[in-house]
Amino acid sequence: MEAKPRRPRVPEAHDLDLPGGRLTVQVNHCRRPDCASFGVPARTEPGKTGPLADRDMNYKVHSTNKGTVPSLKCKACGENPLMKSNLGIAEEAGRLADAAGLWRLDERRGCGSPQCANHARPIGLHPDLYRKRGKAPNSGGQHWQCKSCGRKTLLSHPVRLRKGARAQAVDLFSRIANKSPVRGAARGAGLGSAANYYPILDFIHARCRERSGAADRALIEGRMRLPKSLTLESDSQEYTLNWVSRLDRRNVVLSAHCVVDADSRFILGLHANFDGEADPFAVNAEAARIGDMESPEPFRRFARKPLGYEDVLWAGHRVPRAKRSRRKGMRMAAQRRSAHQRTRRDVADTGTSMSCGIGVSQP
């Protein structure tokens, strides 16, 4: 029987690629600015108990809430910061950068062959691994060929509109900005049915992301400068979504935070804790398979996503034996329920509903 790998003392650091460069995320340190250990990360490798020569001179592992929430205790100032998942924070920062449109198209797309060594290497970040191979006659997008496997990749925006629908897109954008409902906006814009509403909405969303991301990218790279004095105003809102499927009847609450310059009315950022790409069934099934709920939250693979059965399978260390057996049965029931729901015809409806809840991030 193989020995279970030993968990690190604190969550390990995680690399994060952003348009400004690569960062190393490690937030498990003292968060008191006037402390000498502020910003000094805790030691990751576990060690033996007792006085040792290589012991961590700045922190000791502490816990709160009856030993269920791991934390650090700063030896210099006595602060007790809770541990955070560096992986979850890096994933959330990457999601926000992608949602804001900060990446150029060539920085997100590479070789499409999963077996190729250049599959995870974008063209814009590794230009020496690709060569140009002409442009597409219809879209004008650039063809790139992988030097390793020879596969071609087209850099082109997939969302487009026909010429006759551009005027409808302008009208529809104005109606959306004035909070017109879907059916009323589709009827007022002269669309044949509500089904024609969503392709135009996707086009508007893609163009807004492109323009907003270009402005933010210019600020990051220094090509656009902010005024010397800014009057910043912030606001936060919560959106309550009603359930849309009988399989998931939760009322999900999403939070959004916005920061605006009062003088120029320039929006510096508006971020919502929603991840539309997450598959709740896949996340729950994988978390149950790897035993993610048996680990404290900062050490989980899916620390950023609340799991569907978290309220009955909370990862505490000091749990009575009777409760542990009951939680094991609940975990097995959740696996069976997840497998059953995947085979239902209305699984798309369920995934849309639960994606709102699974997207709420908590690094």
GITA-V213701 format. One record per helix or strand. SS is the DSSP state (H for helix, E for strand). FROM is the first residue (numbers start at 1). LEN is the number of residues. If there is no record, write none. Layout:
SS,FROM,LEN  SS,FROM,LEN
This chain:
E,14,5  E,21,5  E,29,2  E,38,1  E,41,1  E,59,6  E,69,6  E,82,1  H,86,14  H,105,4  H,127,3  E,130,6  E,142,5  E,152,4  H,163,15  H,182,7  H,195,27  E,232,10  E,245,1  E,248,1  E,252,10  E,267,6  H,280,11  H,292,3  H,297,3  E,305,1  H,321,22  H,347,12  E,361,1
